Structures are given as structure tokens and as C-alpha cells.
Amino acid sequence: MSEGGGTVRASDARFVGSIPEYYHRYLGPLLFTHYAEDLAARLRVPEGGAVLEVAAGTGILTEQLVARLPASASIVVTDLNEPMLAVGSRRLEARAATRGGVRWQLADAGALPFGDGEFDAVVCQFGAMFFPDKPRAAREAHRVLRPGGEWLFSVWGSMADNTFGRVVQDTLARLFPTDTPQFYSVPFGFSDPDALRAMVRAGGFPDPLIETLRAELQSPSAHEAALGLVRGNPLIAAIEERKTVPADTVIAEMTNALGEHFGDNPMKIPSVVRVISAKKE
């Protein structure tokens, strides 16, 4: 996938089976919670406002929105994958019940099932990289926003900036030299500021504000990180389809590589993320 946002295969966005549980248990604390706290803190929604979350996954950002937004604000939480939403809604059922207006719904970011101008904000953490038609998703975000509403989203920086991704990909290339799984080209394949601006402008927004964030992220161990990085996303399906290297062997090799590069017990990784904010005029 190119920096300009090339074709994303449908399989790259299928988070099903056991993937949601591994994703939430191992990748959530490592990769997503820190940046979810930051993203939710940026959002400003009026009393009685309405927020749409797109590509919500297991509700890691949702949890922060529930904690930070006005109790009178409604939140519609969407994702393409029902198993991801099921984990999130089950996990947050009690907390969401303490406030009104949290609804979970299957939805495609490129064809949102909502009317024009329904929301004060559309927010998405680490989902835009997976949109197969990025300009279309931008137009949909613009359409469902009220005038003055904000589209707030984040993407990973490049693989060169997020070196753990390079370690993962190099390990896969060593284990699968003739048919290397390419899933990790997607999350780290859409970070160029010019490409991000072009997508936002294609949706009808003015030039966005783009901020680059850096943080050291941490896992209790390299093994737990490897479990998430292999079994917590569609990479596991690609490994099992090849039938050449068992998944447990891939996890063991990944554990060794991550530990060698980033330490162990705990494992600490540098990370780079871009946060994009655009307002509907």
C-alpha cells in the first residue's frame, strides 16, 4: 500500500474469530490506550451534542470518550466487524449504562447509515489507513457533520518511524521468504502529511491541522507483545493460510526479535503517530 493510500484488501480489515480478544488484551495496552487518552482529551463537544466514532474496534477510544464527554452527549460507536463491537459493548456495558446515549452499530466508514448533519464530531483512532476508498470516507465524515463540526482522527507514522513494525516485518520476511505476509504495510502505509491533506480536502474540508506525536509505549513482556502483534490482527489468517510455519513458531521468533531490539520484562518501543483535525465550514 502506498503513502497515497493504495488498494486495501478486504482481508486486511477482517478482525474476526479470536482476533478481537487478542487485540484487546495484548495490543490495547501496548499500542492504543495511551493515544486514545490523548485523542479523547482533544475532543470538544457541547452539552447535548452527538459524537460518531468510526472503526471503533473493541472500544478502547470509546472508553475514554465515555469518561470524558459531557454526560448529556450521545455517542454512536461503529465498526465493520461485529465481533470487535461485541467485545467492546460487553466490556463497557456497565460504564455506558451510567450515562445516556451510547449506541453500538455496524457501519462502513465509506457508506455511513446516518443522515446529513447529525453529529457534532466524527472521531476515529487508527482506522483511516484501512479505508479502501479514503476520499469517499472523508466525504461521508463531512456529510454527517453539522457546520462547525470536527473530524478528528489519528494514523500511525511510517514504519521507519515505528521501528517495532519494521522488526515484525523483517521477522516475517525471514520466516516466509517467498510469500511474506504484507498486513503491516497497511497500518504504517498512510502517514505522509501531503497524502493526509489531500484526503481531507477531497472530503470537502479546508486544510486540516496535523500534529505529530511521539511516545514510548510499553508491554509487560516481549512475548505478550508478540501474541498481540501476531494473533491480534488479520496477520494470523495469512500465516494459517500459508501452512508453512506454525503460528506458535512465528510468535516465538517474534518474541526473540522484539526482545533483542526493545528489551524484555518490560518491553519498551518508540512510536510516532499523526493526529489530524478538520472542521466543517
HELIX and SHEET records of a PDB file:
HELIX    1   1 ALA A   10  ALA A   13  5                                   4    
HELIX    2   2 ILE A   19  TYR A   22  1                                   4    
HELIX    3   3 TYR A   23  PHE A   32  3                                  10    
HELIX    4   4 THR A   33  ARG A   42  1                                  10    
HELIX    5   5 ILE A   60  ARG A   68  1                                   9    
HELIX    6   6 GLU A   82  ALA A   97  1                                  16    
HELIX    7   7 ALA A  128  PHE A  130  5                                   3    
HELIX    8   8 LYS A  134  VAL A  144  1                                  11    
HELIX    9   9 THR A  163  LEU A  175  1                                  13    
HELIX   10  10 PHE A  183  SER A  185  5                                   3    
HELIX   11  11 PRO A  193  ALA A  202  1                                  10    
HELIX   12  12 ALA A  222  ARG A  231  1                                  10    
HELIX   13  13 LEU A  235  ARG A  242  1                                   8    
HELIX   14  14 ALA A  247  PHE A  262  1                                  16    
SHEET    1   A 7 VAL A 102  LEU A 106  0                                        
SHEET    2   A 7 SER A  74  ASP A  79  1                                        
SHEET    3   A 7 ALA A  50  GLU A  53  1                                        
SHEET    4   A 7 PHE A 119  GLN A 125  1                                        
SHEET    5   A 7 LEU A 145  TRP A 156  1                                        
SHEET    6   A 7 MET A 267  LYS A 279 -1                                        
SHEET    7   A 7 LEU A 209  SER A 219 -1                                        
END                                                                             
